[in-house]
Amino acid sequence: MTDRIRVLHVDDDPAVVEAATSALEQEHCGITVETATSVADGIERLDSDAFDCVVAGYDLPEQTGVEFLDAVRKRAPDLPFVLFTSEGSEAAASDAISAGVTEYLRVDGGAEPYARLAHTVVDAVERTADNIEHAQSTRRERAIEELHSTARAFMRATTEDAVAQVTVDTARTILNMPANGVHFADGDSLYPVAWTEQVEELIGTPPVFEAGEALAWQAFETGEARVHDDITSSPDRYNPETDIRSELILPLGDHGVLLIGSSEVSAFDDTDVTLARTLSVHATAALNRLDRDRQLREEREFIDQALDTLDDLFYVIGTDGSLRRWNERIPEVTGYSDDEIGDMAVADFFPDDEHGAVEAAIDETRTTGRVTLEAEILTADGERIPYEFAGTRLTDADGAVAGTVGIGRDISQRRAYERQLERKNERLDEFTSIVSHDLRNPLTVAEGNLELAKTECDSDYLDEVSRSHERMRALIDDLLTFARAGETATDLESVTLANIAEECWQTVEGDRATLVVEADRQIRADTAKLRRLVSNLLRNSVEHGSTSAQAPSDRTAEHDEENLTVRVGTVEDTDRHGFYVADDGPGIPSEDREQVFEGGYSTGENGTGFGLKIVQRIAEVHGWTVTATESEAGGARFEVTGLEPA
């Protein structure tokens, strides 16, 4: 038996009421009885409180017991109703049974009628509870099956608003909860997106709930479902004058809430709550799916946009040799439409003489993981465009080969530059051959004849000729060096500045000068060219750092060649990295510091004017910059910058 059974006994006969109450409460300690003397009083008690069974007489003031039964059935169809009367007839009994009475007992219908009444009440309550539980179980099972079938409708929904509408329709038709609606979150608000007609009948157009406002926001913020049997008892209700009494509030994840209301108190039992929770789970899953789909679509669009901005070709080749994905650059370059490209094999983009190399490169990519290939693309118009392709093996989640992904770069300009460089090198070879052979050979003959002339004649003019020959030979050497310095720096390796400076110092006639290496660093350079650059700078300091170019009155011991110091160190400013060669000689006038790099410019009697020009050319082919300035000692300082940071 239920722990507690509450009985409402409606009768205006005090003796019957007293006897029935005593019998019911004495026979079963779990029964409590409350009484009413009229139908109006009984209905008021039923509307304000909950009872497990109603016992009523037949001849009541203003109405009969059967009429009272009709009023009760309209309010609570399953509530047990026992008609317990001292008066009546077979017609009255028939009317009561037709109206849906649970039991019909006569007060004078045999021995111990009150004991029978107690057993009848208990039995009716238990049978009703069993019937309700069975009905609820059946309803729950049927509703769950229908909810699972509704999952297909959720899967077909392509927008959040469509999901909201499916949720509202399902709650109304399957869960039999006609007053319901969905609110979506938008920043600090919950705004209505779908609701039933019954909602408008109860409250009008659903309101927008702001942050911290109403019970709906509390459930959304905490993520916990709320069941309110009577919201009029909650101080946080949105509308104090609302006709809503019971309410279910179920969060839909971060998306919003599902609101289900009723004008009755305690309208939702455990089955209702369970089914509503199940519906909210389906709706939340559908909204999460749409959210993921939107994020994936946005990410895909972002990636496609990024790939389409490339000047290079981007492609994914499947294991069957067809293009599975490509950027807009491919149809722009090839002249084929996207539809045509989708039906083409990779080999269709290359001339016949490239097929073997392309197929071999794809096979190598799948086996070794990466390959680089130069091949010419054949466009729809028959044009051949040279490209460099870098392909990488593509694998799936299990590590199996899924194809090749790669980039193709137009190397037309590089090919043209290479051809131009080849022609330039050919002209350079021709020039150096003329300088090296066609000029040196006559000079060698002239020098030989001069030596013979010196044996027959002793003249100062012959010494002048000899000095001219020496200058010519120096010019030839510098011209060759200058020409070769213009070649690209291709043989790059890492060397130390200190080692290079010490090696170059050995080739400089600096017996009366001192080299000081103040700092060291690693330099990535063409070693032979770097040696020439450093040697020229050191030789320039030694040759021009003495007093030879000064007037006698300007000569001091401080600038005497015997005391000349040449310093080599590093430049490590915020945005400049490199090295310097500086001396404590007379320096270079500020107005001449740009001219010193011009070809043929020299202040020395025997200089060719190409030493610093060669320095500048070697720096340029490395991507460096050389500038002339003043050293801390007032002498000349040459800075070579633009090197990679140490």
C-alpha positions in Angstrom: 0.0 0.0 0.0 1.1 3.6 -0.6 2.8 5.0 2.5 0.1 7.7 2.9 -3.4 7.8 1.4 -5.3 11.1 1.5 -9.1 10.8 1.3 -11.6 13.6 0.7 -15.0 12.6 2.1 -17.9 14.8 0.9 -21.2 14.3 2.8 -23.6 16.5 4.8 -24.5 13.6 7.2 -22.3 14.1 10.3 -22.9 10.6 11.5 -21.8 8.9 8.3 -18.8 11.2 8.0 -17.7 10.5 11.6 -18.2 6.8 11.3 -16.4 6.6 7.9 -13.5 8.7 9.1 -13.0 6.6 12.2 -13.2 3.3 10.3 -10.9 4.4 7.6 -8.2 5.8 9.9 -8.5 2.9 12.4 -8.5 0.1 9.8 -5.4 1.5 8.0 -3.0 3.8 9.8 -1.7 5.1 6.5 -5.1 6.7 5.7 -5.9 10.3 6.5 -9.4 11.8 5.9 -10.4 15.3 5.2 -14.1 16.3 4.9 -16.4 18.6 3.1 -20.1 19.1 3.5 -21.0 20.3 0.0 -20.1 19.8 -3.6 -18.8 23.3 -4.0 -16.6 22.9 -0.9 -15.3 19.6 -2.2 -14.4 21.0 -5.6 -12.6 23.9 -4.0 -10.6 21.4 -1.9 -9.7 19.4 -5.0 -8.5 22.5 -6.9 -6.2 23.6 -4.0 -4.8 20.3 -2.9 -4.0 16.7 -4.0 -5.9 13.6 -2.9 -5.6 9.9 -3.6 -9.3 9.1 -3.4 -12.8 10.8 -3.1 -15.6 9.3 -1.0 -19.0 11.0 -1.5 -22.6 10.5 -0.6 -25.4 10.5 -3.1 -27.9 13.0 -1.8 -25.7 16.1 -1.4 -26.8 19.7 -1.0 -27.4 21.4 -4.3 -26.1 18.4 -6.4 -26.2 14.6 -6.4 -23.1 12.5 -5.9 -23.2 11.5 -9.6 -23.1 15.2 -10.6 -20.2 15.7 -8.3 -18.5 12.7 -9.9 -18.9 14.4 -13.4 -17.2 17.5 -12.1 -14.3 15.4 -10.5 -13.8 13.4 -13.7 -13.4 16.6 -15.7 -10.5 17.6 -13.4 -8.9 14.2 -12.7 -10.0 11.4 -14.9 -8.0 8.8 -13.1 -8.8 9.8 -9.5 -10.6 6.9 -7.6 -14.2 7.9 -6.7 -16.3 5.8 -4.2 -20.0 6.6 -4.0 -20.9 5.6 -0.4 -24.5 6.4 0.3 -27.3 5.3 2.7 -29.9 6.1 0.0 -30.2 5.2 -3.6 -31.7 3.0 -6.2 -30.7 0.8 -9.0 -31.1 3.7 -11.4 -28.7 5.8 -9.3 -26.2 3.0 -9.2 -26.4 2.7 -13.0 -25.9 6.4 -13.5 -22.9 6.3 -11.2 -21.3 3.4 -13.1 -22.0 5.2 -16.4 -20.3 8.3 -15.1 -17.2 6.3 -14.3 -17.5 5.7 -10.5 -14.8 3.4 -9.2 -17.0 1.7 -6.6 -20.6 1.9 -5.4 -21.3 1.0 -1.8 -24.4 1.2 0.4 -24.0 2.2 4.0 -26.7 -0.3 4.9 -25.5 -2.9 2.4 -24.4 -5.5 5.0 -22.3 -6.1 8.0 -19.4 -3.8 8.7 -19.9 -1.4 5.8 -17.2 1.0 7.1 -14.6 -1.8 7.2 -15.6 -2.6 3.6 -15.3 1.1 2.7 -11.7 1.1 4.1 -10.7 -2.0 2.0 -12.4 -0.6 -1.1 -10.5 2.7 -0.8 -7.2 1.0 -0.4 -7.8 -1.4 -3.2 -9.0 1.4 -5.5 -6.0 3.5 -4.8 -3.6 0.6 -5.4 -5.4 -0.4 -8.6 -5.4 3.1 -9.9 -1.7 3.5 -9.1 -0.9 0.3 -10.9 -3.0 1.4 -13.9 -1.3 4.8 -14.0 2.1 3.2 -13.7 1.3 0.8 -16.5 -0.1 3.6 -18.6 2.9 5.7 -18.0 5.2 2.9 -18.8 3.3 2.2 -22.0 3.3 5.9 -22.9 7.0 6.2 -22.1 7.9 3.3 -24.4 5.7 4.5 -27.2 7.0 8.0 -26.9 10.7 6.9 -26.8 10.1 4.9 -30.0 8.5 7.9 -31.7 11.3 10.1 -30.4 13.9 7.9 -32.1 12.0 8.1 -35.3 12.0 11.9 -34.9 15.8 11.7 -34.9 15.6 11.4 -38.7 13.8 14.7 -38.9 16.6 16.3 -36.8 19.2 14.9 -39.2 17.4 16.4 -42.2 17.3 19.8 -40.6 19.8 22.1 -42.3 19.3 25.3 -40.1 19.0 26.0 -36.4 15.5 27.4 -36.9 14.5 24.1 -38.5 15.8 22.2 -35.5 13.8 24.5 -33.2 10.6 23.9 -35.2 11.1 20.1 -35.1 11.7 20.3 -31.4 8.4 22.3 -30.8 6.4 20.0 -33.1 7.7 16.9 -31.4 7.0 18.2 -27.9 3.4 19.0 -28.9 2.5 15.9 -30.9 4.6 13.1 -29.4 5.0 14.2 -25.8 1.6 15.8 -25.6 3.0 19.1 -24.2 1.1 21.6 -26.3 2.5 24.8 -24.6 6.2 24.8 -25.5 8.8 27.0 -27.3 12.5 27.2 -28.0 14.7 30.2 -27.2 18.2 30.6 -28.8 21.1 32.4 -27.2 22.5 35.5 -28.8 25.1 37.2 -26.7 23.5 38.1 -23.4 19.9 37.3 -24.5 17.6 34.4 -25.1 15.3 35.2 -27.9 12.3 33.1 -29.1 12.6 31.3 -32.4 9.7 28.7 -32.4 6.6 28.2 -30.3 3.1 26.7 -30.4 -0.3 28.5 -30.6 -1.0 27.4 -27.1 1.9 29.5 -25.9 0.4 32.6 -27.4 -3.0 31.8 -25.9 -1.4 31.6 -22.5 1.2 34.5 -22.6 1.0 36.1 -26.0 4.2 36.5 -28.0 7.1 34.9 -26.0 9.5 37.5 -24.5 13.2 38.0 -24.9 15.1 37.1 -21.7 18.1 39.2 -20.9 21.2 37.9 -18.9 20.3 37.2 -15.3 16.7 37.6 -16.0 14.0 34.9 -15.3 14.2 31.2 -14.6 15.0 30.5 -18.2 18.4 32.3 -18.0 19.3 30.5 -14.7 18.8 27.1 -16.4 20.7 28.2 -19.5 23.6 29.6 -17.5 24.0 26.6 -15.2 23.3 24.0 -17.9 20.9 22.2 -15.5 17.3 21.3 -16.3 14.7 22.9 -14.0 11.3 21.4 -13.0 8.9 23.9 -11.4 5.7 22.5 -10.0 4.3 25.9 -9.3 6.3 28.9 -10.5 4.1 31.3 -8.6 6.1 30.3 -5.6 9.4 31.4 -7.3 10.5 35.0 -6.8 12.6 34.8 -10.0 9.7 34.2 -12.3 9.6 36.5 -15.3 6.0 37.6 -15.1 4.3 37.6 -11.7 0.9 37.7 -13.4 1.5 34.7 -15.7 -1.1 32.0 -16.2 1.6 29.4 -16.3 1.8 27.3 -13.2 4.1 24.3 -14.0 7.2 24.7 -16.2 10.0 22.5 -17.5 13.1 24.4 -18.6 15.7 22.3 -20.4 19.0 23.7 -21.7 20.1 23.0 -25.3 23.8 23.1 -24.6 25.3 26.5 -25.5 22.5 27.1 -28.0 19.5 28.0 -25.9 16.6 26.5 -23.9 13.4 24.5 -24.4 10.5 25.8 -22.3 7.4 23.6 -21.6 4.6 25.1 -19.6 1.1 24.2 -18.2 -1.6 26.2 -16.5 -2.0 23.3 -14.0 0.0 22.8 -10.8 2.4 19.8 -10.8 1.4 19.0 -14.3 4.6 17.1 -15.2 5.4 13.7 -13.7 8.7 11.8 -13.9 7.8 10.3 -17.2 7.2 13.8 -18.7 10.5 15.0 -17.4 12.4 11.9 -18.8 10.8 12.3 -22.2 11.4 16.0 -22.3 15.1 15.4 -21.4 15.4 12.9 -24.2 13.9 15.4 -26.7 16.3 18.1 -25.5 19.3 15.7 -26.0 18.2 15.0 -29.6 17.8 18.7 -30.3 21.1 19.6 -28.7 22.9 16.9 -30.8 21.3 18.3 -34.0 22.3 21.9 -33.1 25.9 20.7 -32.3 26.0 18.9 -35.7 25.0 22.1 -37.5 27.6 24.0 -35.5 30.3 21.6 -36.5 29.2 21.5 -40.1 29.3 25.3 -40.2 32.7 25.4 -38.6 34.0 22.8 -41.1 32.4 24.7 -44.0 34.0 28.0 -42.9 37.3 26.3 -42.4 37.1 24.7 -45.8 36.1 28.0 -47.4 39.0 29.7 -45.6 41.5 27.1 -46.8 40.1 27.3 -50.4 40.4 31.0 -50.4 44.0 30.9 -49.1 44.9 28.3 -51.7 43.2 30.3 -54.5 45.4 33.4 -53.6 48.5 31.4 -54.4 50.4 32.2 -57.6 51.5 28.6 -57.5 49.5 25.6 -58.6 48.1 23.5 -55.7 46.9 20.0 -56.4 46.0 16.7 -54.8 46.4 13.6 -56.9 44.5 10.5 -56.0 45.8 6.9 -56.1 44.1 6.5 -59.5 46.1 9.3 -61.1 43.3 11.9 -61.2 43.1 15.3 -59.6 41.0 15.2 -56.5 41.4 18.8 -55.5 43.0 21.9 -57.1 43.1 25.7 -56.7 41.8 28.3 -59.1 45.3 28.8 -60.5 45.3 25.5 -62.4 42.3 26.4 -64.7 43.8 29.9 -65.1 47.1 28.5 -66.2 46.0 25.5 -68.2 42.9 27.0 -69.9 40.8 24.0 -68.9 37.5 24.4 -67.0 36.9 22.8 -63.6 34.6 20.3 -65.2 37.2 19.3 -67.8 39.9 19.1 -65.1 37.7 16.7 -63.1 37.7 14.3 -66.0 41.4 14.5 -66.9 44.3 12.4 -65.7 47.6 14.0 -64.6 49.3 12.9 -67.8 46.9 15.0 -69.8 48.5 18.2 -68.5 51.9 17.3 -70.0 53.3 16.8 -73.5 54.2 13.2 -74.5 57.9 13.7 -73.9 57.3 14.5 -70.2 54.9 11.6 -69.4 57.7 9.2 -68.3 59.3 11.7 -66.0 56.0 12.7 -64.4 54.8 9.1 -63.8 58.2 8.2 -62.3 58.0 11.3 -60.0 54.5 10.3 -58.7 55.7 6.8 -58.1 58.8 8.0 -56.3 56.7 10.3 -54.1 54.5 7.4 -52.9 57.6 5.4 -52.0 60.1 7.9 -50.7 57.6 10.5 -49.4 58.8 13.6 -51.4 60.2 14.5 -54.8 61.0 17.6 -56.9 60.5 17.6 -60.7 60.9 20.2 -63.4 58.5 19.6 -66.3 56.7 21.7 -68.9 52.9 22.0 -68.7 51.0 21.7 -71.9 48.0 24.2 -71.9 44.7 23.8 -73.8 46.2 26.2 -76.4 49.3 24.0 -76.9 51.6 26.4 -75.0 54.5 24.8 -73.0 55.2 26.4 -69.7 58.1 25.3 -67.5 57.2 24.5 -63.9 58.9 23.1 -60.9 56.8 20.6 -58.9 57.3 19.6 -55.3 55.2 16.6 -54.3 54.7 14.9 -50.9 53.1 11.6 -50.1 49.5 11.9 -48.7 48.3 9.2 -46.2 45.0 8.5 -44.5 44.3 8.0 -40.8 45.6 4.4 -41.0 48.9 5.4 -42.6 47.9 4.0 -46.0 48.9 6.0 -49.1 46.0 8.2 -50.2 47.7 10.1 -53.0 50.0 13.0 -53.5 49.8 16.7 -52.5 52.0 19.3 -54.1 52.8 22.7 -55.4 53.8 23.8 -58.9 55.8 27.0 -59.4 56.3 28.8 -62.8 60.0 28.9 -63.5 59.8 30.7 -66.8 61.6 33.7 -65.5 64.2 31.6 -63.9 64.8 29.7 -67.1 65.1 33.0 -69.0 67.5 34.3 -66.3 69.5 31.1 -66.6 69.7 31.5 -70.4 70.6 35.2 -70.0 73.3 34.2 -67.4 74.7 31.6 -69.8 75.0 34.2 -72.5 76.6 36.6 -70.1 79.0 34.0 -68.9 79.9 33.2 -72.5 80.6 36.9 -73.1 82.6 37.0 -69.9 84.6 34.0 -70.8 85.3 35.7 -74.2 86.3 38.9 -72.4 88.5 37.2 -69.9 90.2 35.2 -72.6 91.0 38.4 -74.5 92.3 40.1 -71.4 94.2 37.0 -70.2 95.8 36.0 -73.5 95.4 38.6 -76.2 96.6 41.4 -73.8 99.0 39.5 -71.7 100.9 38.0 -74.5 101.8 41.3 -76.3 102.7 42.7 -72.8 105.0 39.8 -72.1 106.7 40.4 -75.5 107.0 44.1 -74.8 108.6 43.4 -71.4 111.0 40.9 -73.0 112.1 43.5 -75.6 112.4 46.1 -72.9 114.9 43.9 -71.0 116.9 43.5 -74.2 116.8 47.3 -74.8 118.2 47.8 -71.2 121.2 45.8 -72.1 122.1 48.0 -75.0 121.0 51.4 -73.6 120.9 52.9 -70.1 118.1 55.5 -70.1 115.6 56.8 -67.5 112.9 56.6 -70.3 113.2 52.8 -70.2 112.5 52.8 -66.5 109.3 54.8 -67.2 108.4 52.2 -69.8 109.0 49.4 -67.2 106.7 51.2 -64.7 104.1 51.5 -67.4 104.3 47.7 -68.1 103.9 47.0 -64.4 100.8 49.2 -64.2 99.4 47.6 -67.3 99.9 44.1 -65.7 98.2 45.3 -62.5 95.3 46.7 -64.5 94.9 43.4 -66.4 94.9 41.5 -63.1 92.3 43.9 -61.5 90.1 43.8 -64.7 90.0 40.0 -64.6 89.3 40.0 -60.9 86.6 42.7 -61.4 84.9 40.7 -64.2 85.0 37.5 -62.3 83.6 39.2 -59.1 80.4 39.9 -61.0 79.6 36.2 -61.2 77.0 34.9 -58.7 78.2 33.6 -55.3 77.3 29.9 -55.6 79.9 28.0 -53.6 78.7 29.2 -50.2 80.2 27.8 -47.0 80.5 28.9 -43.4 83.9 30.4 -42.6 85.2 32.5 -39.6 86.1 36.1 -40.1 89.2 35.9 -37.9 90.7 33.1 -40.0 90.0 34.9 -43.3 91.5 38.1 -42.0 94.7 36.4 -40.8 95.1 34.5 -44.1 94.6 37.7 -46.1 97.0 39.7 -43.9 99.8 37.3 -45.0 99.5 38.5 -48.6 99.6 42.2 -47.7 102.9 44.0 -47.5 102.2 45.3 -44.1 105.5 44.9 -42.3 105.2 48.3 -40.8 101.5 47.9 -39.9 99.7 45.9 -37.3 96.5 43.8 -37.7 94.2 43.6 -34.7 91.1 41.2 -34.9 88.7 42.7 -32.3 85.8 40.3 -32.7 85.0 37.1 -34.7 81.9 35.7 -36.3 80.7 33.0 -38.7 80.1 34.2 -42.3 78.3 32.2 -45.0 80.0 33.2 -48.2 81.9 32.2 -51.4 85.3 31.7 -49.7 87.5 32.7 -52.6 85.5 35.9 -53.2 85.4 36.8 -49.5 89.2 36.4 -49.4 89.6 38.9 -52.3 87.2 41.3 -50.6 89.0 41.3 -47.3 92.5 41.4 -49.0 91.5 44.5 -51.0 90.2 46.2 -47.8 93.4 45.4 -45.9 95.6 46.4 -48.7 93.7 49.7 -49.2 94.3 50.5 -45.5 98.0 49.8 -45.7 98.5 51.6 -49.0 96.5 54.7 -48.1 96.8 54.7 -44.4 100.4 56.0 -44.5 101.6 59.6 -44.9 102.5 59.1 -48.5 99.4 61.0 -49.7 99.8 63.8 -47.2 101.7 67.0 -47.4 105.0 67.1 -45.4 103.5 69.6 -42.9 100.7 67.1 -42.2 102.9 64.2 -41.3 103.0 63.2 -37.6 104.4 60.2 -35.7 100.8 59.3 -35.0 100.1 58.6 -38.6 103.5 57.1 -39.5 103.2 53.9 -41.4 105.4 52.2 -38.8 102.6 52.7 -36.3 99.6 52.1 -38.5 97.0 49.8 -36.9 94.3 48.0 -39.0 91.4 46.6 -37.0 88.8 44.0 -38.0 85.6 43.5 -36.0 81.9 42.8 -36.3 78.9 45.1 -36.7 75.9 43.9 -34.7 73.4 46.8 -34.6 69.7 46.3 -34.2 69.0 46.1 -37.9 72.6 45.8 -39.3 74.8 42.8 -39.1 78.2 42.4 -40.7 81.9 43.3 -40.2 84.3 46.2 -40.6 87.9 46.9 -41.6 89.2 50.2 -40.0 92.6 52.0 -39.6 94.0 54.9 -37.8 95.4 56.6 -40.9 94.4 60.0 -42.3 91.0 58.7 -43.4 88.8 59.6 -46.4 87.2 63.1 -46.7 83.5 62.9 -46.3 82.9 64.3 -49.8 85.0 61.5 -51.4 83.5 58.5 -49.6 81.1 57.6 -52.3 83.6 58.2 -55.1 86.1 55.7 -53.8 83.9 52.9 -55.1 83.9 54.2 -58.7 85.9 52.3 -61.2 89.3 54.0 -61.9 89.2 56.3 -58.9 92.5 56.2 -57.0 94.6 58.7 -54.9 97.6 56.5 -55.0 100.4 56.9 -57.6 100.4 53.2 -58.5 96.7 52.4 -57.8 94.5 51.0 -60.6 91.3 52.4 -59.1 89.6 49.0 -59.2 90.4 47.7 -55.7 87.3 49.1 -53.9 85.1 48.6 -57.0 85.9 44.9 -56.7 85.0 45.0 -53.0 81.7 46.6 -53.9 81.0 44.0 -56.7 81.8 41.0 -54.4 79.5 42.4 -51.7 76.7 42.9 -54.2 76.8 39.3 -55.5 76.4 38.1 -51.9 73.5 40.5 -51.2 75.6 42.7 -48.9 76.3 46.4 -48.8 79.7 48.1 -48.3 80.0 51.7 -47.1 82.9 54.0 -46.3 82.9 56.1 -43.1 85.3 57.3 -40.4 86.9 55.1 -37.7 87.1 56.0 -34.1 90.7 56.9 -34.5 89.8 59.3 -37.4 91.0 57.0 -40.1 89.1 55.1 -42.8 86.5 52.5 -41.8 84.7 50.2 -44.3 81.6 48.4 -43.2 80.2 45.3 -44.9 76.6 44.8 -43.8 73.5 42.8 -44.7 74.9 39.4 -43.5 72.6 37.0 -41.7 72.5 37.6 -37.9 75.2 35.8 -36.0 
